[in-house]
Amino acid sequence: MRILFILLFINFIFAETITDNNATIKASQNEKILISQIENFIKEKFMDTYKNYNIKINHIDVSPAISTNLNKLKLDKIIFDDRLLKRDSGNFEVHLYHNQKRQKVFFNFNINANIDALTATNNIKTGEVITDNNSQITQINIEKNMQLPALSNIVNEYSAKSFIPSGGIITQSKITPKIVVQKGDIVEVTHNQSGISIIFNAEALESGANGENIKAQSLQGDKVVNIKITGPKKAQLQ
């Protein structure tokens, strides 16, 4: 009888242990699923933001900012500020729920990723046009508070707004559309009226880039007019 009791007791303890282990495994699986969902969300945000920069994500790590029991919790929504997309780490807000109860949990993220960046191969002076001879594409890491690099399509179309040192990243804040009409240039101006195109020449009174409006003085009658630059020494009457 005593032996039978001992066997029953052992079976009870064994069953309880299996139940506890199963619960722990289930909780662990739920946490992994939740973390995976959050990581995928962040990955998609970075991939979309840097889709034109040939982004390569090497690793993403996500974890609660403070120790939190994620057992049984499900994802409601993620609040991820766009400013975090210019950083390699930070914290953000996640809304979770279980049954009718909802809670807000702060998470930390760390990302290791590379993107294409246009960099200077030598010193570029203010006003100098960005070309294939003074720039190249290199891979850089996404880092804290980084400025978004300029895309390669600015080559031959933009100039340096300020001095860019050799090896420096060419960012949007450092470039400006290149000047295609210089002050004093004789510009061919087109004026469309009632289906008829009239072309006349005018002297540019200002320098300007494509799409900019400047003042010019007509060579016929000395009248000052507003023109929109459409190309090198070409414009439309405004």
Residue frames as a rotation matrix with the C-alpha (Angstrom) as fourth column:
MET 1
0.572 0.820 0.000 0.00
0.820 -0.572 0.000 0.00
0.000 0.000 -1.000 0.00
ARG 2
0.459 -0.490 -0.741 2.84
0.148 -0.780 0.608 2.34
-0.876 -0.389 -0.286 0.95
ILE 3
-0.614 -0.712 0.341 4.59
0.413 0.079 0.907 1.59
-0.673 0.698 0.245 -2.34
LEU 4
-0.112 0.679 0.725 1.38
0.983 -0.030 0.180 2.35
0.144 0.733 -0.664 -4.25
PHE 5
0.779 0.400 -0.483 1.05
0.524 -0.839 0.150 5.69
-0.345 -0.370 -0.863 -2.45
ILE 6
-0.014 -0.889 -0.457 4.65
0.099 -0.456 0.884 6.62
-0.995 -0.033 0.094 -3.26
LEU 7
-0.653 -0.198 0.731 4.12
0.693 0.234 0.682 5.76
-0.306 0.952 -0.015 -6.93
LEU 8
0.341 0.869 0.357 0.97
0.928 -0.372 0.020 7.87
0.151 0.325 -0.934 -7.08
PHE 9
0.674 -0.154 -0.723 2.77
0.278 -0.854 0.440 10.77
-0.685 -0.497 -0.533 -5.40
ILE 10
-0.436 -0.900 0.007 5.67
0.248 -0.112 0.962 10.56
-0.865 0.421 0.272 -7.88
ASN 11
-0.406 0.372 0.835 3.23
0.913 0.138 0.383 10.49
0.027 0.918 -0.396 -10.81
PHE 12
0.679 0.706 -0.201 1.47
0.723 -0.690 0.020 13.59
-0.124 -0.159 -0.979 -9.41
ILE 13
0.324 -0.659 -0.678 4.75
0.063 -0.700 0.711 15.52
-0.944 -0.273 -0.185 -9.05
PHE 14
-0.645 -0.586 0.490 5.85
0.468 0.203 0.860 14.43
-0.604 0.784 0.143 -12.52
ALA 15
-0.001 0.751 0.660 2.54
0.991 -0.088 0.103 15.54
0.136 0.654 -0.744 -14.05
GLU 16
0.786 0.263 -0.560 2.75
0.427 -0.885 0.184 18.91
-0.447 -0.383 -0.808 -12.27
THR 17
-0.126 -0.936 -0.329 6.30
0.107 -0.342 0.933 19.41
-0.986 0.083 0.144 -13.56
ILE 18
-0.609 -0.036 0.792 5.24
0.765 0.236 0.599 18.63
-0.208 0.971 -0.117 -17.13
THR 19
0.454 0.870 0.190 2.32
0.889 -0.458 -0.026 21.08
0.064 0.181 -0.981 -16.82
ASP 20
0.618 -0.297 -0.728 4.60
0.172 -0.853 0.493 23.84
-0.767 -0.430 -0.476 -15.52
ASN 21
-0.483 -0.866 0.128 7.14
0.263 -0.004 0.965 23.18
-0.835 0.500 0.230 -18.25
ASN 22
-0.298 0.473 0.829 4.45
0.954 0.126 0.271 23.29
0.023 0.872 -0.489 -20.93
ALA 23
0.758 0.603 -0.251 3.15
0.627 -0.779 0.021 26.60
-0.183 -0.174 -0.968 -19.56
THR 24
0.238 -0.776 -0.584 6.68
0.038 -0.593 0.804 28.03
-0.971 -0.214 -0.111 -19.55
ILE 25
-0.658 -0.464 0.594 7.27
0.546 0.249 0.800 26.87
-0.519 0.850 0.090 -23.14
LYS 26
0.130 0.814 0.566 3.94
0.985 -0.172 0.021 28.34
0.115 0.555 -0.824 -24.25
ALA 27
0.787 0.117 -0.605 4.72
0.324 -0.914 0.246 31.67
-0.524 -0.389 -0.757 -22.55
SER 28
-0.199 -0.957 -0.211 8.17
0.087 -0.232 0.969 31.71
-0.976 0.174 0.130 -24.16
GLN 29
-0.538 0.073 0.840 6.68
0.821 0.273 0.502 31.00
-0.193 0.959 -0.206 -27.59
ASN 30
0.569 0.817 0.090 4.13
0.822 -0.563 -0.087 33.79
-0.020 0.123 -0.992 -27.15
GLU 31
0.542 -0.456 -0.706 6.91
0.064 -0.815 0.576 36.24
-0.838 -0.357 -0.412 -26.25
LYS 32
-0.545 -0.785 0.295 8.98
0.320 0.130 0.938 35.20
-0.775 0.606 0.180 -29.27
ILE 33
-0.138 0.593 0.793 6.00
0.990 0.049 0.135 35.69
0.041 0.804 -0.594 -31.59
LEU 34
0.809 0.481 -0.338 5.31
0.530 -0.845 0.066 39.15
-0.254 -0.233 -0.939 -30.13
ILE 35
0.166 -0.845 -0.508 8.96
-0.025 -0.519 0.854 40.24
-0.986 -0.129 -0.107 -30.37
SER 36
-0.590 -0.373 0.716 9.13
0.626 0.349 0.697 38.91
-0.510 0.860 0.027 -33.93
GLN 37
0.335 0.805 0.489 6.06
0.941 -0.313 -0.129 40.95
0.049 0.504 -0.862 -34.93
ILE 38
0.821 -0.067 -0.567 7.61
0.138 -0.940 0.311 44.12
-0.554 -0.333 -0.763 -33.52
GLU 39
-0.220 -0.975 -0.022 10.98
0.084 -0.042 0.996 43.44
-0.972 0.217 0.091 -35.18
ASN 40
-0.383 0.141 0.913 9.27
0.896 0.298 0.330 42.87
-0.225 0.944 -0.240 -38.54
PHE 41
0.732 0.681 -0.017 7.37
0.670 -0.724 -0.167 46.15
-0.126 0.110 -0.986 -38.16
ILE 42
0.527 -0.616 -0.585 10.60
-0.149 -0.745 0.650 48.08
-0.836 -0.255 -0.485 -37.55
LYS 43
-0.457 -0.715 0.530 12.36
0.383 0.380 0.842 46.27
-0.803 0.587 0.100 -40.37
GLU 44
0.048 0.566 0.823 9.61
0.998 0.005 -0.061 47.24
-0.039 0.825 -0.564 -42.83
LYS 45
0.877 0.264 -0.402 9.75
0.308 -0.950 0.047 50.88
-0.370 -0.165 -0.914 -41.68
PHE 46
0.099 -0.933 -0.346 13.51
-0.222 -0.360 0.906 51.07
-0.970 -0.013 -0.243 -42.32
MET 47
-0.481 -0.260 0.837 13.26
0.646 0.541 0.539 49.17
-0.593 0.800 -0.092 -45.61
ASP 48
0.445 0.741 0.502 10.58
0.895 -0.348 -0.279 51.57
-0.032 0.574 -0.818 -46.88
THR 49
0.821 -0.150 -0.551 12.43
0.034 -0.950 0.310 54.71
-0.570 -0.274 -0.775 -45.73
TYR 50
-0.023 -0.957 -0.290 15.73
-0.576 -0.225 0.786 53.66
-0.817 0.185 -0.546 -47.31
LYS 51
0.544 0.318 0.776 14.38
0.322 0.775 -0.543 51.76
-0.774 0.546 0.320 -50.33
ASN 52
0.973 -0.197 0.117 16.29
0.032 -0.391 -0.920 54.10
0.227 0.899 -0.374 -52.66
TYR 53
0.413 -0.855 0.314 19.52
-0.907 -0.416 0.060 53.69
0.079 -0.309 -0.948 -50.68
ASN 54
0.205 -0.336 -0.919 20.10
-0.304 0.871 -0.386 49.95
0.930 0.359 0.076 -51.18
ILE 55
0.157 -0.104 0.982 19.67
-0.978 -0.151 0.141 49.30
0.134 -0.983 -0.125 -47.46
LYS 56
-0.043 -0.221 -0.974 21.12
-0.053 0.974 -0.219 46.12
0.998 0.042 -0.053 -45.96
ILE 57
0.470 0.286 0.835 19.86
-0.828 -0.186 0.529 45.21
0.306 -0.940 0.149 -42.49
ASN 58
-0.401 -0.746 -0.532 22.33
-0.411 0.666 -0.623 42.99
0.819 -0.031 -0.573 -40.65
HIS 59
-0.624 0.173 -0.762 20.59
0.668 0.625 -0.404 42.70
0.406 -0.761 -0.506 -37.29
ILE 60
-0.153 0.615 0.773 17.63
-0.459 -0.737 0.496 44.05
0.875 -0.279 0.396 -35.30
ASP 61
-0.693 -0.049 -0.720 17.21
0.565 0.583 -0.584 43.57
0.449 -0.811 -0.376 -31.57
VAL 62
-0.147 0.740 0.657 14.02
-0.422 -0.647 0.635 44.48
0.895 -0.184 0.407 -29.67
SER 63
-0.492 0.012 -0.871 13.34
0.687 0.620 -0.380 44.15
0.535 -0.785 -0.313 -25.93
PRO 64
0.662 0.750 -0.023 11.11
0.577 -0.489 0.654 45.74
0.479 -0.446 -0.756 -23.25
ALA 65
0.133 -0.612 0.780 12.68
-0.272 -0.779 -0.565 48.82
0.953 -0.137 -0.270 -21.65
ILE 66
-0.376 -0.202 0.904 11.95
-0.926 0.110 -0.361 47.29
-0.027 -0.973 -0.229 -18.23
SER 67
-0.999 -0.042 -0.029 11.33
-0.041 0.999 -0.010 43.65
0.030 -0.009 -1.000 -17.31
THR 68
-0.279 0.957 -0.072 7.75
-0.930 -0.289 -0.227 42.84
-0.238 0.003 0.971 -18.36
ASN 69
-0.581 0.200 0.789 5.73
0.082 0.979 -0.187 39.63
-0.810 -0.044 -0.585 -18.38
LEU 70
-0.597 0.294 -0.746 4.59
-0.785 -0.403 0.470 39.33
-0.163 0.867 0.472 -21.99
ASN 71
-0.952 0.250 0.179 2.75
0.251 0.968 -0.015 36.04
-0.177 0.030 -0.984 -21.40
LYS 72
-0.199 0.958 0.205 -0.69
0.878 0.267 -0.398 36.02
-0.436 0.101 -0.894 -23.09
LEU 73
0.049 0.209 -0.977 -0.29
-0.051 -0.976 -0.212 39.59
-0.997 0.061 -0.038 -24.37
LYS 74
0.128 0.059 0.990 -1.09
0.946 0.292 -0.140 40.36
-0.297 0.955 -0.018 -28.00
LEU 75
-0.813 -0.574 -0.100 -0.08
0.495 -0.771 0.401 43.25
-0.307 0.276 0.911 -30.23
ASP 76
0.362 0.907 -0.217 -2.50
0.640 -0.411 -0.649 46.14
-0.678 0.096 -0.729 -30.72
LYS 77
0.899 -0.125 0.420 -0.40
0.280 -0.574 -0.770 48.91
0.337 0.809 -0.481 -32.28
ILE 78
0.072 -0.954 -0.292 3.14
0.971 0.000 0.239 50.29
-0.228 -0.301 0.926 -32.40
ILE 79
0.983 0.147 -0.112 3.95
0.131 -0.982 -0.138 53.99
-0.130 0.121 -0.984 -32.03
PHE 80
0.153 -0.972 0.181 7.27
0.863 0.220 0.455 54.49
-0.482 0.086 0.872 -33.82
ASP 81
0.634 0.072 -0.770 8.28
-0.045 -0.991 -0.130 58.12
-0.772 0.117 -0.625 -34.42
ASP 82
0.926 -0.243 0.289 9.79
0.329 0.146 -0.933 58.77
0.185 0.959 0.215 -37.87
ARG 83
0.605 -0.746 0.278 12.72
-0.750 -0.651 -0.114 60.55
0.266 -0.140 -0.954 -36.21
LEU 84
0.411 -0.430 0.804 13.85
-0.451 0.670 0.589 57.15
-0.792 -0.605 0.082 -34.94
LEU 85
0.887 -0.032 0.460 14.50
0.380 0.615 -0.691 56.12
-0.260 0.788 0.558 -38.55
LYS 86
0.619 -0.732 0.282 17.60
-0.211 -0.502 -0.839 58.35
0.756 0.460 -0.466 -38.52
ARG 87
0.136 -0.550 0.824 19.04
-0.990 -0.046 0.133 56.54
-0.035 -0.834 -0.551 -35.51
ASP 88
-0.348 -0.328 -0.878 20.53
-0.413 0.895 -0.170 53.13
0.842 0.304 -0.447 -34.81
SER 89
-0.641 0.199 -0.741 18.83
0.672 0.613 -0.417 52.80
0.371 -0.765 -0.527 -31.41
GLY 90
-0.722 0.434 0.539 16.04
-0.517 -0.856 -0.002 54.28
0.460 -0.280 0.842 -29.32
ASN 91
-0.858 0.511 0.047 12.81
0.327 0.614 -0.719 53.53
-0.396 -0.601 -0.694 -27.49
PHE 92
-0.727 0.681 -0.087 9.23
-0.442 -0.367 0.818 53.48
0.526 0.633 0.568 -28.65
GLU 93
-0.492 0.673 0.552 5.72
-0.731 0.026 -0.682 52.73
-0.473 -0.739 0.480 -27.43
VAL 94
-0.822 0.280 -0.497 3.82
-0.130 0.757 0.640 49.48
0.555 0.590 -0.586 -27.97
HIS 95
-0.227 0.833 0.504 0.16
-0.971 -0.150 -0.189 48.95
-0.082 -0.532 0.843 -27.08
LEU 96
-0.879 -0.109 -0.465 -0.69
-0.150 0.987 0.053 45.39
0.453 0.116 -0.884 -25.99
TYR 97
-0.074 0.901 0.428 -3.85
-0.977 -0.152 0.151 43.66
0.201 -0.406 0.891 -24.81
HIS 98
-0.938 -0.014 -0.345 -5.22
0.030 0.992 -0.122 40.50
0.344 -0.125 -0.931 -23.21
ASN 99
-0.287 0.936 -0.203 -8.98
0.954 0.262 -0.143 39.91
-0.081 -0.235 -0.969 -23.06
GLN 100
0.666 0.621 0.414 -10.40
0.646 -0.757 0.096 43.34
0.373 0.204 -0.905 -22.19
LYS 101
0.691 -0.475 -0.544 -7.26
0.276 -0.523 0.807 44.66
-0.668 -0.708 -0.230 -20.53
ARG 102
0.729 -0.478 0.489 -4.86
0.425 -0.244 -0.872 46.91
0.536 0.844 0.025 -22.41
GLN 103
0.674 -0.557 -0.485 -1.44
0.338 -0.351 0.873 48.16
-0.657 -0.753 -0.048 -21.44
LYS 104
0.899 -0.438 0.002 1.32
-0.266 -0.550 -0.792 50.36
0.348 0.711 -0.611 -22.82
VAL 105
0.669 -0.741 0.057 4.87
0.464 0.475 0.748 49.02
-0.581 -0.474 0.662 -22.79
PHE 106
0.687 -0.544 -0.482 8.03
-0.695 -0.686 -0.216 50.88
-0.213 0.483 -0.849 -23.83
PHE 107
0.814 -0.436 0.384 10.51
0.493 0.868 -0.062 48.89
-0.306 0.240 0.921 -25.91
ASN 108
0.177 -0.842 -0.510 14.14
-0.483 -0.526 0.700 49.48
-0.858 0.122 -0.499 -26.87
PHE 109
0.945 0.023 0.326 15.50
0.252 0.586 -0.770 48.76
-0.209 0.810 0.548 -30.33
ASN 110
0.017 -0.952 -0.305 18.98
-0.397 -0.286 0.872 48.46
-0.917 0.106 -0.383 -31.80
ILE 111
0.921 0.279 0.270 19.60
0.139 0.411 -0.901 48.10
-0.363 0.868 0.339 -35.52
ASN 112
-0.220 -0.970 -0.107 22.76
-0.067 -0.094 0.993 47.40
-0.973 0.226 -0.044 -37.48
ALA 113
0.605 0.501 0.619 22.22
0.611 0.207 -0.764 48.44
-0.511 0.840 -0.181 -41.09
ASN 114
-0.563 -0.802 -0.200 24.12
0.366 -0.459 0.809 49.89
-0.741 0.382 0.552 -44.05
ILE 115
0.675 0.735 0.064 22.94
0.402 -0.294 -0.867 52.24
-0.618 0.611 -0.494 -46.78
ASP 116
0.010 -0.607 0.794 24.40
0.975 -0.169 -0.141 53.76
0.220 0.776 0.591 -49.95
ALA 117
0.623 0.139 -0.770 25.69
0.391 -0.908 0.153 57.31
-0.677 -0.396 -0.620 -49.53
LEU 118
0.677 -0.401 0.617 27.15
0.500 -0.365 -0.785 59.82
0.540 0.840 -0.047 -51.96
THR 119
0.633 -0.540 -0.555 30.53
0.468 -0.304 0.830 60.95
-0.617 -0.785 0.061 -50.60
ALA 120
0.865 -0.383 -0.324 33.15
-0.497 -0.744 -0.447 63.43
-0.070 0.548 -0.834 -51.78
THR 121
0.755 -0.654 0.049 36.31
0.650 0.736 -0.191 61.93
0.088 0.176 0.980 -53.29
ASN 122
-0.501 -0.860 0.098 38.11
0.798 -0.503 -0.333 65.26
0.336 -0.088 0.938 -52.89
ASN 123
-0.568 0.276 -0.775 37.38
0.406 -0.725 -0.556 68.69
-0.716 -0.631 0.300 -51.44
ILE 124
-0.193 0.597 0.779 34.35
0.925 -0.155 0.348 70.26
0.328 0.787 -0.522 -53.13
LYS 125
-0.954 -0.245 -0.171 34.23
0.286 -0.915 -0.285 74.06
-0.086 -0.321 0.943 -53.05
THR 126
-0.178 0.906 -0.385 31.09
0.276 -0.330 -0.903 76.14
-0.945 -0.267 -0.192 -52.56
GLY 127
0.314 0.418 -0.852 29.33
-0.657 -0.552 -0.513 76.47
-0.685 0.721 0.101 -55.93
GLU 128
-0.698 -0.629 -0.343 31.22
-0.694 0.472 0.544 73.56
-0.180 0.617 -0.766 -57.50
VAL 129
0.277 0.830 -0.485 29.01
-0.907 0.392 0.153 71.14
0.317 0.397 0.861 -59.42
ILE 130
0.030 -0.170 0.985 28.74
-0.565 0.810 0.157 67.60
-0.824 -0.562 -0.072 -58.01
THR 131
0.355 0.003 -0.935 30.08
-0.902 0.265 -0.341 65.23
0.247 0.964 0.097 -60.69
ASP 132
0.972 -0.055 -0.227 31.34
0.071 0.996 0.060 61.68
0.222 -0.075 0.972 -61.10
ASN 133
0.201 -0.977 0.074 34.84
0.262 -0.019 -0.965 63.11
0.944 0.213 0.252 -60.82
ASN 134
-0.586 -0.446 0.676 34.42
-0.455 -0.510 -0.730 64.48
0.671 -0.735 0.096 -57.30
SER 135
-0.053 0.616 0.786 31.93
-0.969 0.159 -0.191 62.01
-0.242 -0.771 0.589 -55.76
GLN 136
-0.650 -0.093 -0.755 31.24
-0.364 0.909 0.202 58.30
0.668 0.406 -0.624 -55.40
ILE 137
0.525 0.844 0.105 28.76
-0.602 0.282 0.747 55.90
0.601 -0.456 0.656 -53.77
THR 138
-0.705 -0.679 -0.207 29.96
-0.301 0.550 -0.779 54.21
0.642 -0.487 -0.592 -50.58
GLN 139
0.239 0.763 -0.600 28.21
0.375 0.498 0.782 52.15
0.896 -0.412 -0.168 -47.89
ILE 140
-0.658 -0.380 0.650 27.78
-0.422 -0.528 -0.737 53.77
0.624 -0.759 0.187 -44.47
ASN 141
-0.688 0.414 -0.596 26.16
0.690 0.630 -0.358 52.65
0.227 -0.657 -0.719 -41.22
ILE 142
0.275 0.800 0.534 22.90
0.168 -0.587 0.792 54.14
0.947 -0.128 -0.295 -40.04
GLU 143
-0.614 -0.576 -0.539 23.95
0.667 -0.013 -0.745 56.03
0.422 -0.817 0.392 -36.93
LYS 144
-0.015 0.611 -0.791 22.45
0.914 -0.312 -0.258 58.25
-0.405 -0.727 -0.554 -34.25
ASN 145
0.463 0.359 -0.810 20.98
0.187 -0.933 -0.307 61.54
-0.866 -0.009 -0.500 -35.56
MET 146
-0.569 -0.689 0.450 22.38
0.560 0.077 0.825 61.03
-0.603 0.721 0.342 -39.05
GLN 147
-0.095 0.485 -0.869 21.45
-0.587 -0.732 -0.344 63.35
-0.804 0.478 0.355 -41.91
LEU 148
0.606 0.414 0.679 19.91
0.251 0.711 -0.657 61.72
-0.755 0.569 0.327 -44.96
PRO 149
-0.523 -0.852 0.012 22.48
0.244 -0.136 0.960 61.44
-0.816 0.505 0.280 -47.78
ALA 150
0.025 0.450 -0.893 21.70
-0.814 -0.510 -0.280 62.89
-0.581 0.733 0.353 -51.20
LEU 151
0.616 0.251 0.747 20.72
0.177 0.880 -0.441 60.39
-0.768 0.404 0.497 -53.90
SER 152
-0.355 -0.870 0.344 23.01
0.514 0.125 0.848 59.72
-0.781 0.478 0.403 -56.85
ASN 153
0.174 0.477 0.861 20.59
0.984 -0.118 -0.134 61.41
0.038 0.871 -0.490 -59.27
ILE 154
0.850 0.089 -0.519 21.84
0.198 -0.967 0.159 64.82
-0.488 -0.238 -0.840 -58.07
VAL 155
-0.155 -0.979 0.135 25.15
0.491 0.042 0.870 64.25
-0.857 0.201 0.474 -59.89
ASN 156
-0.788 -0.302 0.537 25.68
0.616 -0.385 0.687 66.91
-0.001 0.872 0.489 -62.61
GLU 157
0.021 0.888 0.459 22.41
0.632 -0.367 0.682 68.59
0.775 0.276 -0.569 -61.55
TYR 158
0.938 0.307 -0.160 23.39
0.300 -0.488 0.820 70.12
0.173 -0.817 -0.550 -58.20
SER 159
0.057 -0.917 0.394 26.23
-0.018 -0.396 -0.918 72.21
0.998 0.045 -0.039 -56.77
ALA 160
-0.312 -0.261 -0.913 27.73
0.883 0.275 -0.380 72.41
0.350 -0.925 0.145 -53.31
LYS 161
0.697 0.598 0.395 25.89
0.354 -0.767 0.535 74.94
0.623 -0.234 -0.747 -51.14
SER 162
0.752 -0.545 0.372 28.85
-0.643 -0.479 0.598 74.93
-0.148 -0.689 -0.710 -48.75
PHE 163
-0.161 -0.931 -0.326 32.33
-0.929 0.254 -0.267 73.41
0.332 0.260 -0.907 -48.59
ILE 164
0.920 0.374 0.117 32.34
-0.392 0.886 0.246 69.58
-0.011 -0.272 0.962 -48.51
PRO 165
0.060 -0.978 0.198 35.61
-0.903 0.031 0.428 67.99
-0.425 -0.205 -0.882 -47.33
SER 166
-0.263 -0.259 -0.929 37.11
-0.708 0.706 0.004 64.93
0.655 0.659 -0.370 -49.01
GLY 167
-0.857 -0.012 -0.515 35.43
0.220 0.895 -0.388 61.82
0.466 -0.445 -0.765 -47.61
GLY 168
-0.812 0.583 0.017 32.46
-0.336 -0.444 -0.831 63.83
-0.477 -0.680 0.557 -46.32
ILE 169
-0.466 0.755 0.462 28.91
0.792 0.589 -0.164 62.63
-0.396 0.289 -0.872 -46.88
ILE 170
-0.967 0.210 0.145 27.01
-0.084 -0.799 0.595 64.76
0.241 0.564 0.790 -49.39
THR 171
-0.552 0.804 -0.223 23.66
0.690 0.290 -0.663 65.50
-0.468 -0.520 -0.715 -47.72
GLN 172
0.170 0.743 0.648 20.59
0.939 -0.321 0.122 67.38
0.299 0.587 -0.752 -48.90
SER 173
0.814 0.176 -0.553 21.48
0.436 -0.814 0.383 70.31
-0.383 -0.553 -0.740 -46.65
LYS 174
-0.012 -0.942 -0.334 24.84
0.170 -0.331 0.928 70.75
-0.985 -0.045 0.164 -48.41
ILE 175
-0.729 -0.245 0.639 23.61
0.630 0.124 0.766 71.00
-0.268 0.961 0.064 -52.01
THR 176
-0.012 0.720 -0.694 21.61
-0.146 -0.687 -0.711 73.34
-0.989 0.093 0.114 -54.18
PRO 177
0.705 0.284 0.650 20.44
0.555 0.351 -0.755 73.11
-0.443 0.892 0.089 -57.82
LYS 178
-0.333 -0.941 0.060 23.33
0.767 -0.234 0.597 74.07
-0.548 0.245 0.800 -60.08
ILE 179
0.117 0.272 -0.955 23.31
-0.203 -0.935 -0.291 77.48
-0.972 0.228 -0.055 -61.77
VAL 180
-0.056 -0.090 0.994 22.52
0.856 0.509 0.095 77.15
-0.514 0.856 0.048 -65.48
VAL 181
0.496 0.165 0.853 22.04
0.621 -0.753 -0.215 80.85
0.607 0.637 -0.476 -66.18
GLN 182
-0.304 -0.685 -0.662 24.62
0.934 -0.351 -0.066 83.37
-0.187 -0.638 0.747 -64.99
LYS 183
0.522 0.424 -0.740 23.97
0.359 -0.896 -0.260 87.06
-0.774 -0.130 -0.620 -64.48
GLY 184
-0.095 -0.526 -0.845 24.72
-0.583 -0.659 0.475 88.79
-0.807 0.538 -0.244 -67.78
ASP 185
-0.749 -0.133 0.649 23.95
0.331 0.773 0.540 85.73
-0.574 0.620 -0.535 -69.95
ILE 186
-0.560 0.614 -0.556 21.83
-0.827 -0.452 0.334 86.26
-0.047 0.647 0.761 -73.06
VAL 187
-0.695 0.400 0.597 18.81
0.021 0.842 -0.539 84.01
-0.718 -0.362 -0.594 -72.61
GLU 188
-0.860 0.488 -0.149 16.40
-0.145 0.047 0.988 82.72
0.489 0.872 0.031 -75.25
VAL 189
-0.758 0.637 0.140 12.93
-0.225 -0.053 -0.973 83.44
-0.613 -0.769 0.184 -73.86
THR 190
-0.826 0.560 0.064 9.77
0.345 0.412 0.843 81.72
0.446 0.718 -0.534 -75.15
HIS 191
-0.732 0.679 -0.049 6.32
-0.387 -0.475 -0.790 83.25
-0.560 -0.560 0.611 -74.75
ASN 192
-0.830 0.521 0.199 3.21
0.532 0.634 0.562 81.25
0.167 0.572 -0.803 -75.67
GLN 193
-0.628 0.664 -0.405 0.08
-0.238 -0.659 -0.713 83.27
-0.741 -0.352 0.572 -76.39
SER 194
0.339 0.895 -0.291 -3.11
-0.665 0.009 -0.747 82.09
-0.666 0.446 0.598 -78.10
GLY 195
0.777 -0.029 0.628 -1.29
0.269 0.918 -0.291 79.06
-0.569 0.395 0.721 -79.50
ILE 196
0.791 -0.547 0.274 1.48
0.109 -0.314 -0.943 81.17
0.602 0.776 -0.188 -80.96
SER 197
0.547 -0.696 -0.464 5.07
0.768 0.197 0.610 80.96
-0.333 -0.690 0.642 -79.70
ILE 198
0.868 -0.337 0.364 7.10
-0.125 -0.858 -0.497 84.13
0.480 0.386 -0.788 -79.61
ILE 199
0.505 -0.785 -0.360 10.84
0.860 0.423 0.286 83.93
-0.072 -0.454 0.888 -79.02
PHE 200
0.771 -0.335 0.542 13.02
-0.135 -0.918 -0.374 86.85
0.622 0.215 -0.753 -77.99
ASN 201
-0.031 -0.882 -0.470 16.37
0.684 0.324 -0.654 87.40
0.729 -0.341 0.593 -76.33
ALA 202
0.845 0.261 0.466 16.91
-0.155 -0.715 0.682 88.94
0.511 -0.648 -0.564 -72.92
GLU 203
-0.258 -0.965 0.048 19.85
-0.214 0.009 -0.977 89.65
0.942 -0.263 -0.209 -70.64
ALA 204
0.362 0.354 -0.862 19.72
0.679 0.533 0.504 87.85
0.638 -0.768 -0.047 -67.29
LEU 205
0.256 -0.209 0.944 19.83
-0.457 -0.887 -0.072 90.33
0.852 -0.413 -0.322 -64.42
GLU 206
0.308 -0.142 0.941 20.32
-0.897 0.285 0.337 87.49
-0.316 -0.948 -0.040 -61.91
SER 207
-0.730 -0.501 -0.466 21.85
-0.589 0.806 0.055 84.03
0.348 0.314 -0.883 -61.81
GLY 208
0.117 0.835 0.537 19.51
-0.942 0.265 -0.206 81.04
-0.315 -0.482 0.818 -61.41
ALA 209
-0.844 -0.318 0.431 18.99
-0.249 0.945 0.210 77.29
-0.475 0.070 -0.877 -61.55
ASN 210
-0.799 0.581 -0.153 16.45
0.115 0.399 0.910 75.18
0.590 0.710 -0.385 -63.43
GLY 211
-0.073 0.907 -0.415 12.90
0.854 0.272 0.443 76.03
0.514 -0.322 -0.795 -62.36
GLU 212
-0.321 -0.091 -0.943 13.83
0.757 -0.623 -0.197 79.31
-0.570 -0.777 0.269 -60.70
ASN 213
0.674 0.547 0.496 12.26
0.720 -0.637 -0.276 82.65
0.164 0.543 -0.823 -61.59
ILE 214
-0.316 -0.787 -0.530 14.63
0.763 -0.542 0.351 85.53
-0.564 -0.294 0.772 -62.24
LYS 215
0.646 0.461 -0.609 14.47
0.053 -0.822 -0.567 89.02
-0.762 0.334 -0.555 -63.77
ALA 216
-0.292 -0.701 0.651 15.78
0.826 0.158 0.540 89.70
-0.481 0.696 0.533 -67.25
GLN 217
-0.024 0.208 -0.978 15.94
-0.218 -0.956 -0.198 92.73
-0.976 0.208 0.069 -69.53
SER 218
0.633 0.351 0.690 14.58
0.556 0.416 -0.720 92.34
-0.539 0.839 0.068 -73.04
LEU 219
-0.516 -0.857 -0.009 17.03
0.535 -0.331 0.777 93.29
-0.669 0.396 0.629 -75.77
GLN 220
-0.573 0.439 0.692 14.07
0.580 -0.379 0.721 94.66
0.579 0.815 -0.038 -77.71
GLY 221
0.309 0.747 0.588 12.77
0.132 -0.646 0.752 97.70
0.942 -0.155 -0.298 -75.89
ASP 222
-0.654 -0.715 0.246 14.82
-0.160 -0.187 -0.969 97.32
0.740 -0.673 0.008 -72.67
LYS 223
0.327 0.844 0.426 11.75
-0.717 -0.072 0.693 96.09
0.615 -0.532 0.582 -70.76
VAL 224
-0.767 -0.525 0.370 12.43
-0.632 0.516 -0.579 94.16
0.113 -0.677 -0.727 -67.51
VAL 225
0.265 0.860 -0.436 10.48
-0.715 0.479 0.510 90.88
0.647 0.176 0.742 -67.40
ASN 226
0.028 -0.158 0.987 10.11
-0.812 0.572 0.115 87.86
-0.583 -0.805 -0.112 -65.12
ILE 227
0.175 -0.019 -0.984 11.31
-0.782 0.605 -0.151 84.60
0.598 0.796 0.091 -66.66
LYS 228
0.675 0.034 0.737 11.40
-0.522 0.728 0.445 80.96
-0.521 -0.685 0.509 -65.49
ILE 229
-0.280 -0.890 -0.360 14.62
-0.940 0.178 0.292 79.12
-0.195 0.420 -0.886 -66.32
THR 230
0.791 0.603 0.106 13.99
-0.547 0.774 -0.319 75.89
-0.274 0.195 0.942 -68.28
GLY 231
0.748 -0.617 0.244 17.57
0.655 0.746 -0.123 74.96
-0.106 0.252 0.962 -69.19
PRO 232
-0.228 -0.918 -0.324 21.01
0.721 -0.383 0.577 76.39
-0.654 -0.102 0.750 -69.98
LYS 233
-0.883 -0.171 -0.436 20.35
-0.045 -0.895 0.443 79.92
-0.466 0.412 0.783 -71.31
LYS 234
-0.659 0.752 0.033 16.67
0.193 0.126 0.973 79.09
0.727 0.647 -0.228 -71.96
ALA 235
-0.896 0.390 -0.209 13.55
0.133 -0.215 -0.968 80.35
-0.423 -0.895 0.141 -70.22
GLN 236
-0.272 0.892 0.361 9.82
0.859 0.055 0.510 80.98
0.434 0.449 -0.781 -70.41
LEU 237
-0.710 0.116 0.695 8.15
-0.206 -0.977 -0.047 84.33
0.674 -0.176 0.718 -69.91
GLN 238
-0.681 0.457 -0.572 6.16
0.732 0.427 -0.531 84.47
0.002 -0.780 -0.626 -66.69
